[in-house]
């Protein structure tokens, strides 16, 4: 098996995982934006108060991060160069939303230190996807 063949297989696996990851993020966006009553069943009153206090711009950035992330994953599967720009836009939106969650609200006071785990995972994966695709573009795995 050649190096290029291995790179292609790894690239495809990462692209599929990226799509699944971003679809989960999109579901979380839709649930937190449009299904708050359903979410209220699994949250404490303090956690729901925290969710309800998030400003509308937060949801704009959250939606941007997830919708553009899904589009980036689809273009990654199609091996398009635009993937890098889309993952950059998604990353910026992720940094805004997760940064606000970590430092702009009292999430850790309400939910404990666990409130920081998922935002950090989201940030790390977003950074990885951007730089992985930037490298993939440089070695020719992304084209047209």
N, CA, C and O atoms as CSV, one atom per row, in Angstrom:
chain,resi,resn,atom,element,x,y,z
A,1,UNK,N,N,0.855,-1.185,0.000
A,1,UNK,CA,C,0.000,0.000,0.000
A,1,UNK,C,C,0.894,1.239,0.000
A,1,UNK,O,O,1.831,1.328,0.794
A,2,UNK,N,N,0.617,2.172,-0.864
A,2,UNK,CA,C,1.437,3.372,-0.970
A,2,UNK,C,C,1.051,4.375,0.101
A,2,UNK,O,O,-0.019,4.286,0.705
A,3,UNK,N,N,1.935,5.325,0.325
A,3,UNK,CA,C,1.675,6.379,1.308
A,3,UNK,C,C,0.442,7.182,0.929
A,3,UNK,O,O,-0.361,7.533,1.794
A,4,UNK,N,N,0.285,7.477,-0.365
A,4,UNK,CA,C,-0.869,8.245,-0.829
A,4,UNK,C,C,-2.161,7.494,-0.548
A,4,UNK,O,O,-3.158,8.094,-0.147
A,5,UNK,N,N,-2.147,6.193,-0.755
A,5,UNK,CA,C,-3.332,5.375,-0.493
A,5,UNK,C,C,-3.685,5.396,0.994
A,5,UNK,O,O,-4.858,5.500,1.353
A,6,UNK,N,N,-2.687,5.299,1.846
A,6,UNK,CA,C,-2.917,5.373,3.299
A,6,UNK,C,C,-3.460,6.745,3.685
A,6,UNK,O,O,-4.388,6.852,4.486
A,7,UNK,N,N,-2.871,7.793,3.108
A,7,UNK,CA,C,-3.343,9.154,3.393
A,7,UNK,C,C,-4.794,9.313,2.977
A,7,UNK,O,O,-5.582,9.923,3.700
A,8,UNK,N,N,-5.155,8.771,1.821
A,8,UNK,CA,C,-6.532,8.870,1.344
A,8,UNK,C,C,-7.499,8.156,2.276
A,8,UNK,O,O,-8.574,8.682,2.565
A,9,UNK,N,N,-7.141,6.974,2.748
A,9,UNK,CA,C,-8.012,6.221,3.651
A,9,UNK,C,C,-8.166,6.950,4.990
A,9,UNK,O,O,-9.276,7.073,5.508
A,10,UNK,N,N,-7.072,7.421,5.535
A,10,UNK,CA,C,-7.131,8.161,6.796
A,10,UNK,C,C,-7.953,9.430,6.615
A,10,UNK,O,O,-8.762,9.777,7.476
A,11,UNK,N,N,-7.750,10.117,5.506
A,11,UNK,CA,C,-8.496,11.337,5.212
A,11,UNK,C,C,-9.992,11.049,5.173
A,11,UNK,O,O,-10.778,11.794,5.759
A,12,UNK,N,N,-10.396,9.983,4.494
A,12,UNK,CA,C,-11.814,9.629,4.400
A,12,UNK,C,C,-12.403,9.311,5.774
A,12,UNK,O,O,-13.513,9.739,6.092
A,13,UNK,N,N,-11.666,8.570,6.577
A,13,UNK,CA,C,-12.144,8.231,7.926
A,13,UNK,C,C,-12.337,9.503,8.752
A,13,UNK,O,O,-13.361,9.670,9.413
A,14,UNK,N,N,-11.354,10.389,8.710
A,14,UNK,CA,C,-11.455,11.642,9.459
A,14,UNK,C,C,-12.610,12.485,8.932
A,14,UNK,O,O,-13.312,13.127,9.714
A,15,UNK,N,N,-12.815,12.493,7.631
A,15,UNK,CA,C,-13.920,13.271,7.046
A,15,UNK,C,C,-15.274,12.742,7.518
A,15,UNK,O,O,-16.163,13.530,7.843
A,16,UNK,N,N,-15.438,11.441,7.558
A,16,UNK,CA,C,-16.703,10.860,8.022
A,16,UNK,C,C,-16.913,11.164,9.504
A,16,UNK,O,O,-18.013,11.534,9.914
A,17,UNK,N,N,-15.860,11.009,10.306
A,17,UNK,CA,C,-15.964,11.321,11.737
A,17,UNK,C,C,-16.284,12.804,11.929
A,17,UNK,O,O,-17.089,13.158,12.790
A,18,UNK,N,N,-15.657,13.671,11.131
A,18,UNK,CA,C,-15.927,15.116,11.215
A,18,UNK,C,C,-17.394,15.408,10.906
A,18,UNK,O,O,-18.022,16.230,11.575
A,19,UNK,N,N,-17.938,14.735,9.893
A,19,UNK,CA,C,-19.339,14.950,9.548
A,19,UNK,C,C,-20.250,14.498,10.694
A,19,UNK,O,O,-21.180,15.216,11.063
A,20,UNK,N,N,-19.994,13.336,11.249
A,20,UNK,CA,C,-20.809,12.847,12.369
A,20,UNK,C,C,-20.702,13.782,13.570
A,20,UNK,O,O,-21.709,14.089,14.208
A,21,UNK,N,N,-19.504,14.231,13.878
A,21,UNK,CA,C,-19.271,15.157,14.987
A,21,UNK,C,C,-20.056,16.459,14.775
A,21,UNK,O,O,-20.727,16.943,15.687
A,22,UNK,N,N,-19.966,17.007,13.584
A,22,UNK,CA,C,-20.646,18.270,13.306
A,22,UNK,C,C,-22.160,18.109,13.226
A,22,UNK,O,O,-22.896,19.040,13.553
A,23,UNK,N,N,-22.631,16.950,12.800
A,23,UNK,CA,C,-24.077,16.693,12.837
A,23,UNK,C,C,-24.575,16.632,14.281
A,23,UNK,O,O,-25.671,17.106,14.582
A,24,UNK,N,N,-23.772,16.047,15.174
A,24,UNK,CA,C,-24.148,16.050,16.601
A,24,UNK,C,C,-24.197,17.486,17.131
A,24,UNK,O,O,-25.097,17.841,17.892
A,25,UNK,N,N,-23.230,18.303,16.727
A,25,UNK,CA,C,-23.233,19.702,17.127
A,25,UNK,C,C,-24.447,20.437,16.603
A,25,UNK,O,O,-25.041,21.252,17.310
A,26,UNK,N,N,-24.818,20.153,15.368
A,26,UNK,CA,C,-26.007,20.771,14.777
A,26,UNK,C,C,-27.254,20.362,15.554
A,26,UNK,O,O,-28.127,21.192,15.806
A,27,UNK,N,N,-27.341,19.106,15.931
A,27,UNK,CA,C,-28.472,18.652,16.736
A,27,UNK,C,C,-28.515,19.406,18.066
A,27,UNK,O,O,-29.584,19.825,18.509
A,28,UNK,N,N,-27.355,19.577,18.701
A,28,UNK,CA,C,-27.311,20.305,19.987
A,28,UNK,C,C,-27.757,21.755,19.799
A,28,UNK,O,O,-28.459,22.310,20.644
A,29,UNK,N,N,-27.343,22.363,18.685
A,29,UNK,CA,C,-27.779,23.727,18.397
A,29,UNK,C,C,-29.296,23.781,18.247
A,29,UNK,O,O,-29.955,24.627,18.852
A,30,UNK,N,N,-29.845,22.881,17.442
A,30,UNK,CA,C,-31.290,22.868,17.219
A,30,UNK,C,C,-32.046,22.595,18.515
A,30,UNK,O,O,-33.070,23.224,18.784
A,31,UNK,N,N,-31.548,21.667,19.310
A,31,UNK,CA,C,-32.203,21.345,20.582
A,31,UNK,C,C,-32.165,22.532,21.534
A,31,UNK,O,O,-33.174,22.861,22.158
A,32,UNK,N,N,-31.003,23.177,21.650
A,32,UNK,CA,C,-30.900,24.294,22.597
A,32,UNK,C,C,-31.637,25.537,22.110
A,32,UNK,O,O,-32.009,26.394,22.911
A,33,UNK,N,N,-31.846,25.636,20.814
A,33,UNK,CA,C,-32.532,26.803,20.260
A,33,UNK,C,C,-34.042,26.634,20.169
A,33,UNK,O,O,-34.796,27.579,20.402
A,34,UNK,N,N,-34.481,25.422,19.828
A,34,UNK,CA,C,-35.886,25.236,19.504
A,34,UNK,C,C,-36.618,24.199,20.357
A,34,UNK,O,O,-37.832,24.039,20.231
A,35,UNK,N,N,-35.894,23.501,21.215
A,35,UNK,CA,C,-36.550,22.470,22.027
A,35,UNK,C,C,-36.221,22.654,23.509
A,35,UNK,O,O,-35.897,21.694,24.209
A,36,UNK,N,N,-36.307,23.893,23.971
A,36,UNK,CA,C,-35.926,24.189,25.352
A,36,UNK,C,C,-36.809,23.466,26.365
A,36,UNK,O,O,-36.341,23.102,27.444
A,37,UNK,N,N,-38.079,23.255,26.028
A,37,UNK,CA,C,-38.974,22.569,26.954
A,37,UNK,C,C,-38.494,21.137,27.186
A,37,UNK,O,O,-38.528,20.636,28.310
A,38,UNK,N,N,-38.053,20.492,26.122
A,38,UNK,CA,C,-37.545,19.123,26.230
A,38,UNK,C,C,-36.263,19.096,27.053
A,38,UNK,O,O,-36.070,18.206,27.881
A,39,UNK,N,N,-35.397,20.060,26.828
A,39,UNK,CA,C,-34.155,20.142,27.592
A,39,UNK,C,C,-34.421,20.387,29.071
A,39,UNK,O,O,-33.690,19.890,29.928
A,40,UNK,N,N,-35.454,21.142,29.366
A,40,UNK,CA,C,-35.774,21.490,30.753
A,40,UNK,C,C,-36.022,20.252,31.602
A,40,UNK,O,O,-35.818,20.272,32.816
A,41,UNK,N,N,-36.459,19.182,30.964
A,41,UNK,CA,C,-36.732,17.951,31.698
A,41,UNK,C,C,-35.479,17.333,32.296
A,41,UNK,O,O,-35.555,16.653,33.319
A,42,UNK,N,N,-34.322,17.559,31.672
A,42,UNK,CA,C,-33.082,16.955,32.163
A,42,UNK,C,C,-32.156,17.946,32.869
A,42,UNK,O,O,-31.096,17.552,33.355
A,43,UNK,N,N,-32.531,19.206,32.932
A,43,UNK,CA,C,-31.711,20.233,33.575
A,43,UNK,C,C,-32.321,20.642,34.911
A,43,UNK,O,O,-33.530,20.545,35.123
A,44,UNK,N,N,-31.450,21.099,35.801
A,44,UNK,CA,C,-31.944,21.694,37.039
A,44,UNK,C,C,-32.473,23.086,36.718
A,44,UNK,O,O,-32.254,23.609,35.625
A,45,UNK,N,N,-33.169,23.678,37.678
A,45,UNK,CA,C,-33.695,25.034,37.479
A,45,UNK,C,C,-32.556,26.025,37.238
A,45,UNK,O,O,-32.684,26.917,36.400
A,46,UNK,N,N,-31.455,25.880,37.956
A,46,UNK,CA,C,-30.314,26.786,37.797
A,46,UNK,C,C,-29.671,26.620,36.422
A,46,UNK,O,O,-29.259,27.602,35.806
A,47,UNK,N,N,-29.585,25.379,35.939
A,47,UNK,CA,C,-29.015,25.137,34.612
A,47,UNK,C,C,-29.906,25.714,33.518
A,47,UNK,O,O,-29.407,26.267,32.538
A,48,UNK,N,N,-31.215,25.589,33.677
A,48,UNK,CA,C,-32.134,26.169,32.687
A,48,UNK,C,C,-32.081,27.690,32.724
A,48,UNK,O,O,-32.167,28.343,31.684
A,49,UNK,N,N,-31.942,28.247,33.907
A,49,UNK,CA,C,-31.816,29.710,34.026
A,49,UNK,C,C,-30.571,30.181,33.281
A,49,UNK,O,O,-30.599,31.204,32.597
A,50,UNK,N,N,-29.487,29.435,33.417
A,50,UNK,CA,C,-28.242,29.748,32.707
A,50,UNK,C,C,-28.459,29.683,31.195
A,50,UNK,O,O,-28.031,30.582,30.472
A,51,UNK,N,N,-29.113,28.640,30.716
A,51,UNK,CA,C,-29.403,28.496,29.288
A,51,UNK,C,C,-30.282,29.635,28.774
A,51,UNK,O,O,-30.031,30.195,27.706
A,52,UNK,N,N,-31.304,29.966,29.539
A,52,UNK,CA,C,-32.248,31.018,29.129
A,52,UNK,C,C,-31.619,32.408,29.147
A,52,UNK,O,O,-32.107,33.319,28.477
A,53,UNK,N,N,-30.544,32.576,29.906
A,53,UNK,CA,C,-29.893,33.885,30.015
A,53,UNK,C,C,-28.883,34.144,28.889
A,53,UNK,O,O,-28.362,35.252,28.767
A,54,UNK,N,N,-28.607,33.126,28.071
A,54,UNK,CA,C,-27.646,33.329,26.987
A,54,UNK,C,C,-28.202,34.337,25.987
A,54,UNK,O,O,-29.375,34.259,25.620
A,55,UNK,N,N,-27.373,35.286,25.542
A,55,UNK,CA,C,-27.858,36.316,24.604
A,55,UNK,C,C,-28.126,35.734,23.218
A,55,UNK,O,O,-27.606,34.675,22.867
A,56,UNK,N,N,-28.931,36.430,22.447
A,56,UNK,CA,C,-29.291,35.945,21.110
A,56,UNK,C,C,-28.073,35.832,20.197
A,56,UNK,O,O,-28.028,34.943,19.347
A,57,UNK,N,N,-27.080,36.718,20.353
A,57,UNK,CA,C,-25.895,36.628,19.502
A,57,UNK,C,C,-25.162,35.311,19.724
A,57,UNK,O,O,-24.518,34.803,18.806
A,58,UNK,N,N,-25.249,34.748,20.932
A,58,UNK,CA,C,-24.622,33.468,21.233
A,58,UNK,C,C,-25.174,32.388,20.294
A,58,UNK,O,O,-24.418,31.586,19.746
A,59,UNK,N,N,-26.493,32.378,20.118
A,59,UNK,CA,C,-27.123,31.380,19.258
A,59,UNK,C,C,-26.794,31.609,17.784
A,59,UNK,O,O,-26.742,30.656,17.006
A,60,UNK,N,N,-26.573,32.850,17.401
A,60,UNK,CA,C,-26.150,33.136,16.021
A,60,UNK,C,C,-24.776,32.513,15.768
A,60,UNK,O,O,-24.560,31.876,14.737
A,61,UNK,N,N,-23.857,32.697,16.706
A,61,UNK,CA,C,-22.524,32.115,16.559
A,61,UNK,C,C,-22.568,30.594,16.699
A,61,UNK,O,O,-21.855,29.889,15.986
A,62,UNK,N,N,-23.391,30.088,17.602
A,62,UNK,CA,C,-23.545,28.647,17.783
A,62,UNK,C,C,-24.065,28.020,16.489
A,62,UNK,O,O,-23.541,27.003,16.035
A,63,UNK,N,N,-25.081,28.620,15.903
A,63,UNK,CA,C,-25.619,28.137,14.634
A,63,UNK,C,C,-24.590,28.200,13.524
A,63,UNK,O,O,-24.474,27.270,12.726
A,64,UNK,N,N,-23.846,29.290,13.467
A,64,UNK,CA,C,-22.795,29.433,12.457
A,64,UNK,C,C,-21.751,28.339,12.616
A,64,UNK,O,O,-21.354,27.711,11.634
A,65,UNK,N,N,-21.305,28.106,13.836
A,65,UNK,CA,C,-20.288,27.083,14.091
A,65,UNK,C,C,-20.752,25.712,13.617
A,65,UNK,O,O,-19.989,24.977,12.990
A,66,UNK,N,N,-21.989,25.373,13.913
A,66,UNK,CA,C,-22.462,24.028,13.596
A,66,UNK,C,C,-22.867,23.870,12.136
A,66,UNK,O,O,-22.521,22.871,11.505
A,67,UNK,N,N,-23.587,24.834,11.596
A,67,UNK,CA,C,-24.024,24.731,10.198
A,67,UNK,C,C,-22.826,24.780,9.259
A,67,UNK,O,O,-22.728,23.977,8.331
A,68,UNK,N,N,-21.925,25.710,9.496
A,68,UNK,CA,C,-20.730,25.808,8.654
A,68,UNK,C,C,-19.832,24.583,8.878
A,68,UNK,O,O,-19.180,24.117,7.943
A,69,UNK,N,N,-19.795,24.066,10.102
A,69,UNK,CA,C,-19.033,22.843,10.366
A,69,UNK,C,C,-19.555,21.662,9.564
A,69,UNK,O,O,-18.767,20.879,9.033
A,70,UNK,N,N,-20.877,21.523,9.469
A,70,UNK,CA,C,-21.466,20.458,8.657
A,70,UNK,C,C,-21.115,20.673,7.183
A,70,UNK,O,O,-20.729,19.731,6.492
A,71,UNK,N,N,-21.248,21.906,6.707
A,71,UNK,CA,C,-20.889,22.203,5.307
A,71,UNK,C,C,-19.412,21.918,5.044
A,71,UNK,O,O,-19.054,21.384,3.994
A,72,UNK,N,N,-18.556,22.276,6.003
A,72,UNK,CA,C,-17.123,22.016,5.855
A,72,UNK,C,C,-16.856,20.517,5.769
A,72,UNK,O,O,-16.027,20.071,4.976
A,73,UNK,N,N,-17.554,19.753,6.580
A,73,UNK,CA,C,-17.370,18.300,6.561
A,73,UNK,C,C,-17.826,17.695,5.228
A,73,UNK,O,O,-17.192,16.779,4.705
A,74,UNK,N,N,-18.915,18.210,4.694
A,74,UNK,CA,C,-19.405,17.728,3.401
A,74,UNK,C,C,-18.407,18.078,2.297
A,74,UNK,O,O,-18.107,17.248,1.439
A,75,UNK,N,N,-17.896,19.310,2.324
A,75,UNK,CA,C,-16.910,19.686,1.300
A,75,UNK,C,C,-15.602,18.928,1.497
A,75,UNK,O,O,-14.865,18.695,0.538
A,76,UNK,N,N,-15.314,18.545,2.738
A,76,UNK,CA,C,-14.133,17.718,2.996
A,76,UNK,C,C,-14.296,16.360,2.313
A,76,UNK,O,O,-13.363,15.854,1.689
A,77,UNK,N,N,-15.479,15.781,2.436
A,77,UNK,CA,C,-15.749,14.506,1.764
A,77,UNK,C,C,-15.656,14.642,0.245
A,77,UNK,O,O,-15.304,13.692,-0.454
A,78,UNK,N,N,-15.979,15.840,-0.256
A,78,UNK,CA,C,-15.902,16.109,-1.693
A,78,UNK,C,C,-14.499,16.559,-2.117
A,78,UNK,O,O,-14.227,16.743,-3.303
A,79,UNK,N,N,-13.611,16.733,-1.123
A,79,UNK,CA,C,-12.213,17.140,-1.340
A,79,UNK,C,C,-12.085,18.523,-1.989
A,79,UNK,O,O,-11.276,18.720,-2.895
A,80,UNK,N,N,-12.870,19.447,-1.527
A,80,UNK,CA,C,-12.847,20.811,-2.060
A,80,UNK,C,C,-11.921,21.698,-1.228
A,80,UNK,O,O,-11.854,21.567,-0.006
A,81,UNK,N,N,-11.211,22.599,-1.902
A,81,UNK,CA,C,-10.308,23.525,-1.213
A,81,UNK,C,C,-11.046,24.457,-0.254
A,81,UNK,O,O,-10.476,24.887,0.749
A,82,UNK,N,N,-12.301,24.772,-0.550
A,82,UNK,CA,C,-13.087,25.678,0.279
A,82,UNK,C,C,-13.257,25.128,1.705
A,82,UNK,O,O,-13.624,25.867,2.619
A,83,UNK,N,N,-12.988,23.836,1.885
A,83,UNK,CA,C,-13.093,23.200,3.191
A,83,UNK,C,C,-12.285,23.952,4.253
A,83,UNK,O,O,-12.750,24.139,5.377
A,84,UNK,N,N,-11.096,24.372,3.895
A,84,UNK,CA,C,-10.220,25.051,4.857
A,84,UNK,C,C,-10.874,26.343,5.347
A,84,UNK,O,O,-10.900,26.608,6.549
A,85,UNK,N,N,-11.396,27.137,4.433
A,85,UNK,CA,C,-12.042,28.399,4.815
A,85,UNK,C,C,-13.284,28.126,5.674
A,85,UNK,O,O,-13.532,28.834,6.650
A,86,UNK,N,N,-14.050,27.115,5.314
A,86,UNK,CA,C,-15.251,26.800,6.093
A,86,UNK,C,C,-14.896,26.354,7.507
A,86,UNK,O,O,-15.541,26.767,8.471
A,87,UNK,N,N,-13.874,25.513,7.633
A,87,UNK,CA,C,-13.458,25.102,8.977
A,87,UNK,C,C,-12.891,26.283,9.768
A,87,UNK,O,O,-13.019,26.311,10.992
A,88,UNK,N,N,-12.273,27.247,9.105
A,88,UNK,CA,C,-11.794,28.447,9.798
A,88,UNK,C,C,-12.968,29.268,10.329
A,88,UNK,O,O,-12.938,29.726,11.471
A,89,UNK,N,N,-13.992,29.451,9.511
A,89,UNK,CA,C,-15.183,30.197,9.953
A,89,UNK,C,C,-15.829,29.481,11.134
A,89,UNK,O,O,-16.204,30.114,12.121
A,90,UNK,N,N,-15.958,28.168,11.031
A,90,UNK,CA,C,-16.535,27.382,12.119
A,90,UNK,C,C,-15.681,27.512,13.381
A,90,UNK,O,O,-16.218,27.682,14.476
A,91,UNK,N,N,-14.365,27.433,13.236
A,91,UNK,CA,C,-13.452,27.557,14.381
A,91,UNK,C,C,-13.615,28.902,15.073
A,91,UNK,O,O,-13.671,28.958,16.301
A,92,UNK,N,N,-13.691,29.973,14.315
A,92,UNK,CA,C,-13.861,31.309,14.913
A,92,UNK,C,C,-15.168,31.364,15.695
A,92,UNK,O,O,-15.200,31.874,16.815
A,93,UNK,N,N,-16.239,30.845,15.115
A,93,UNK,CA,C,-17.532,30.834,15.806
A,93,UNK,C,C,-17.474,29.954,17.055
A,93,UNK,O,O,-18.068,30.291,18.079
A,94,UNK,N,N,-16.762,28.834,16.975
A,94,UNK,CA,C,-16.580,27.960,18.147
A,94,UNK,C,C,-15.837,28.706,19.245
A,94,UNK,O,O,-16.231,28.645,20.409
A,95,UNK,N,N,-14.772,29.406,18.892
A,95,UNK,CA,C,-13.997,30.138,19.903
A,95,UNK,C,C,-14.844,31.206,20.585
A,95,UNK,O,O,-14.707,31.434,21.787
A,96,UNK,N,N,-15.717,31.861,19.826
A,96,UNK,CA,C,-16.597,32.880,20.411
A,96,UNK,C,C,-17.587,32.232,21.374
A,96,UNK,O,O,-17.724,32.676,22.514
A,97,UNK,N,N,-18.281,31.182,20.922
A,97,UNK,CA,C,-19.318,30.578,21.769
A,97,UNK,C,C,-18.723,29.867,22.978
A,97,UNK,O,O,-19.183,30.053,24.104
A,98,UNK,N,N,-17.713,29.065,22.745
A,98,UNK,CA,C,-17.146,28.301,23.863
A,98,UNK,C,C,-16.360,29.209,24.816
A,98,UNK,O,O,-16.329,28.975,26.025
A,99,UNK,N,N,-15.734,30.233,24.264
A,99,UNK,CA,C,-15.065,31.206,25.123
A,99,UNK,C,C,-16.055,31.929,26.015
A,99,UNK,O,O,-15.798,32.146,27.200
A,100,UNK,N,N,-17.184,32.298,25.442
A,100,UNK,CA,C,-18.228,32.957,26.238
A,100,UNK,C,C,-18.763,32.006,27.305
A,100,UNK,O,O,-18.974,32.408,28.450
A,101,UNK,N,N,-18.983,30.743,26.928
A,101,UNK,CA,C,-19.485,29.760,27.891
A,101,UNK,C,C,-18.488,29.580,29.047
A,101,UNK,O,O,-18.888,29.466,30.205
A,102,UNK,N,N,-17.195,29.555,28.724
A,102,UNK,CA,C,-16.175,29.333,29.749
A,102,UNK,C,C,-15.919,30.566,30.612
A,102,UNK,O,O,-15.695,30.442,31.816
A,103,UNK,N,N,-15.951,31.759,30.004
A,103,UNK,CA,C,-15.522,32.955,30.725
A,103,UNK,C,C,-16.583,34.043,30.865
A,103,UNK,O,O,-16.406,34.973,31.652
A,104,UNK,N,N,-17.678,33.944,30.118
A,104,UNK,CA,C,-18.670,35.014,30.127
A,104,UNK,C,C,-19.885,34.746,30.988
A,104,UNK,O,O,-20.640,35.664,31.311
A,105,UNK,N,N,-20.076,33.497,31.358
A,105,UNK,CA,C,-21.211,33.144,32.215
A,105,UNK,C,C,-20.679,32.334,33.394
A,105,UNK,O,O,-19.524,31.907,33.398
A,106,UNK,N,N,-21.516,32.134,34.371
A,106,UNK,CA,C,-21.072,31.401,35.566
A,106,UNK,C,C,-21.408,29.907,35.461
A,106,UNK,O,O,-21.928,29.317,36.408
A,107,UNK,N,N,-21.113,29.310,34.325
A,107,UNK,CA,C,-21.450,27.905,34.070
A,107,UNK,C,C,-20.782,26.972,35.070
A,107,UNK,O,O,-21.404,26.011,35.522
A,108,UNK,N,N,-19.539,27.234,35.420
A,108,UNK,CA,C,-18.839,26.342,36.346
A,108,UNK,C,C,-19.376,26.465,37.768
A,108,UNK,O,O,-19.349,25.497,38.528
A,109,UNK,N,N,-19.859,27.641,38.126
A,109,UNK,CA,C,-20.488,27.803,39.435
A,109,UNK,C,C,-21.797,27.026,39.498
A,109,UNK,O,O,-22.119,26.422,40.521
A,110,UNK,N,N,-22.551,27.045,38.397
A,110,UNK,CA,C,-23.856,26.391,38.349
A,110,UNK,C,C,-23.711,24.880,38.152
A,110,UNK,O,O,-24.401,24.096,38.804
A,111,UNK,N,N,-22.812,24.476,37.252
A,111,UNK,CA,C,-22.731,23.075,36.841
A,111,UNK,C,C,-21.475,22.355,37.312
A,111,UNK,O,O,-21.330,21.155,37.079
A,112,UNK,N,N,-20.578,23.059,37.962
A,112,UNK,CA,C,-19.326,22.452,38.397
A,112,UNK,C,C,-18.278,22.489,37.294
A,112,UNK,O,O,-18.533,22.975,36.192
A,113,UNK,N,N,-17.102,21.972,37.607
A,113,UNK,CA,C,-15.994,21.995,36.645
A,113,UNK,C,C,-16.283,21.198,35.378
A,113,UNK,O,O,-15.641,21.413,34.350
A,114,UNK,N,N,-17.252,20.274,35.446
A,114,UNK,CA,C,-17.615,19.504,34.259
A,114,UNK,C,C,-18.110,20.406,33.129
A,114,UNK,O,O,-18.060,20.024,31.960
A,115,UNK,N,N,-18.580,21.585,33.474
A,115,UNK,CA,C,-19.078,22.523,32.468
A,115,UNK,C,C,-17.972,22.982,31.520
A,115,UNK,O,O,-18.261,23.525,30.454
A,116,UNK,N,N,-16.714,22.773,31.895
A,116,UNK,CA,C,-15.593,23.190,31.055
A,116,UNK,C,C,-15.104,22.079,30.135
A,116,UNK,O,O,-14.386,22.347,29.172
A,117,UNK,N,N,-15.481,20.843,30.417
A,117,UNK,CA,C,-14.923,19.717,29.659
A,117,UNK,C,C,-15.362,19.742,28.196
A,117,UNK,O,O,-14.521,19.738,27.297
A,118,UNK,N,N,-16.656,19.766,27.958
A,118,UNK,CA,C,-17.136,19.716,26.569
A,118,UNK,C,C,-16.693,20.930,25.751
A,118,UNK,O,O,-16.286,20.756,24.603
A,119,UNK,N,N,-16.753,22.144,26.287
A,119,UNK,CA,C,-16.244,23.277,25.502
A,119,UNK,C,C,-14.777,23.109,25.103
A,119,UNK,O,O,-14.389,23.479,23.995
A,120,UNK,N,N,-13.970,22.558,25.994
A,120,UNK,CA,C,-12.558,22.357,25.670
A,120,UNK,C,C,-12.402,21.292,24.578
A,120,UNK,O,O,-11.562,21.436,23.690
A,121,UNK,N,N,-13.206,20.226,24.641
A,121,UNK,CA,C,-13.175,19.189,23.600
A,121,UNK,C,C,-13.577,19.785,22.255
A,121,UNK,O,O,-12.941,19.513,21.237
A,122,UNK,N,N,-14.630,20.595,22.252
A,122,UNK,CA,C,-15.103,21.227,21.014
A,122,UNK,C,C,-14.024,22.125,20.425
A,122,UNK,O,O,-13.797,22.105,19.215
A,123,UNK,N,N,-13.359,22.906,21.258
A,123,UNK,CA,C,-12.291,23.795,20.791
A,123,UNK,C,C,-11.144,22.982,20.198
A,123,UNK,O,O,-10.651,23.304,19.117
A,124,UNK,N,N,-10.719,21.937,20.894
A,124,UNK,CA,C,-9.590,21.120,20.429
A,124,UNK,C,C,-9.925,20.452,19.093
A,124,UNK,O,O,-9.102,20.458,18.177
A,125,UNK,N,N,-11.106,19.885,18.977
A,125,UNK,CA,C,-11.486,19.225,17.719
A,125,UNK,C,C,-11.591,20.241,16.590
A,125,UNK,O,O,-11.187,19.948,15.465
A,126,UNK,N,N,-12.117,21.416,16.862
A,126,UNK,CA,C,-12.233,22.458,15.831
A,126,UNK,C,C,-10.860,22.909,15.345
A,126,UNK,O,O,-10.649,23.099,14.147
A,127,UNK,N,N,-9.939,23.078,16.271
A,127,UNK,CA,C,-8.569,23.454,15.895
A,127,UNK,C,C,-7.942,22.347,15.053
A,127,UNK,O,O,-7.317,22.615,14.027
A,128,UNK,N,N,-8.114,21.100,15.495
A,128,UNK,CA,C,-7.569,19.978,14.738
A,128,UNK,C,C,-8.120,19.946,13.321
A,128,UNK,O,O,-7.352,19.826,12.366
A,129,UNK,N,N,-9.441,20.050,13.164
A,129,UNK,CA,C,-10.046,19.955,11.835
A,129,UNK,C,C,-9.553,21.067,10.908
A,129,UNK,O,O,-9.321,20.834,9.722
A,130,UNK,N,N,-9.397,22.267,11.449
A,130,UNK,CA,C,-8.890,23.364,10.622
A,130,UNK,C,C,-7.464,23.066,10.148
A,130,UNK,O,O,-7.176,23.116,8.952
A,131,UNK,N,N,-6.578,22.758,11.097
A,131,UNK,CA,C,-5.175,22.567,10.719
A,131,UNK,C,C,-4.956,21.279,9.925
A,131,UNK,O,O,-4.083,21.236,9.059
A,132,UNK,N,N,-5.721,20.244,10.200
A,132,UNK,CA,C,-5.615,19.012,9.413
A,132,UNK,C,C,-5.972,19.292,7.954
A,132,UNK,O,O,-5.274,18.845,7.044
A,133,UNK,N,N,-7.044,20.020,7.737
A,133,UNK,CA,C,-7.464,20.325,6.363
A,133,UNK,C,C,-6.539,21.324,5.690
A,133,UNK,O,O,-6.341,21.273,4.477
A,134,UNK,N,N,-5.976,22.227,6.471
A,134,UNK,CA,C,-4.991,23.143,5.906
A,134,UNK,C,C,-3.788,22.350,5.380
A,134,UNK,O,O,-3.279,22.629,4.295
A,135,UNK,N,N,-3.345,21.369,6.154
A,135,UNK,CA,C,-2.256,20.500,5.720
A,135,UNK,C,C,-2.654,19.632,4.534
A,135,UNK,O,O,-1.868,19.424,3.610
A,136,UNK,N,N,-3.887,19.127,4.573
A,136,UNK,CA,C,-4.383,18.298,3.466
A,136,UNK,C,C,-4.408,19.098,2.167
A,136,UNK,O,O,-4.116,18.556,1.101
A,137,UNK,N,N,-4.748,20.359,2.246
A,137,UNK,CA,C,-4.755,21.211,1.057
A,137,UNK,C,C,-3.325,21.387,0.532
A,137,UNK,O,O,-3.099,21.358,-0.678
A,138,UNK,N,N,-2.368,21.569,1.437
A,138,UNK,CA,C,-0.989,21.784,1.038
A,138,UNK,C,C,-0.379,20.560,0.347
A,138,UNK,O,O,0.471,20.701,-0.533
A,139,UNK,N,N,-0.818,19.346,0.749
A,139,UNK,CA,C,-0.237,18.155,0.120
A,139,UNK,C,C,-1.092,17.619,-1.030
A,139,UNK,O,O,-0.788,16.574,-1.605
A,140,UNK,N,N,-2.172,18.352,-1.359
A,140,UNK,CA,C,-2.957,18.017,-2.530
A,140,UNK,C,C,-4.133,17.083,-2.308
A,140,UNK,O,O,-4.708,16.586,-3.277
A,141,UNK,N,N,-4.510,16.828,-1.050
A,141,UNK,CA,C,-5.690,15.993,-0.805
A,141,UNK,C,C,-6.987,16.756,-1.046
A,141,UNK,O,O,-8.033,16.153,-1.289
A,142,UNK,N,N,-6.917,18.076,-0.978
A,142,UNK,CA,C,-8.062,18.927,-1.309
A,142,UNK,C,C,-7.735,19.634,-2.616
A,142,UNK,O,O,-6.618,20.113,-2.814
A,143,UNK,N,N,-8.710,19.694,-3.495
A,143,UNK,CA,C,-8.482,20.318,-4.797
A,143,UNK,C,C,-9.758,20.955,-5.307
A,143,UNK,O,O,-10.806,20.831,-4.672
A,144,UNK,N,N,-9.693,21.604,-6.390
A,144,UNK,CA,C,-10.761,22.337,-7.082
A,144,UNK,C,C,-11.666,23.145,-6.226
A,144,UNK,O,O,-12.585,23.787,-6.734
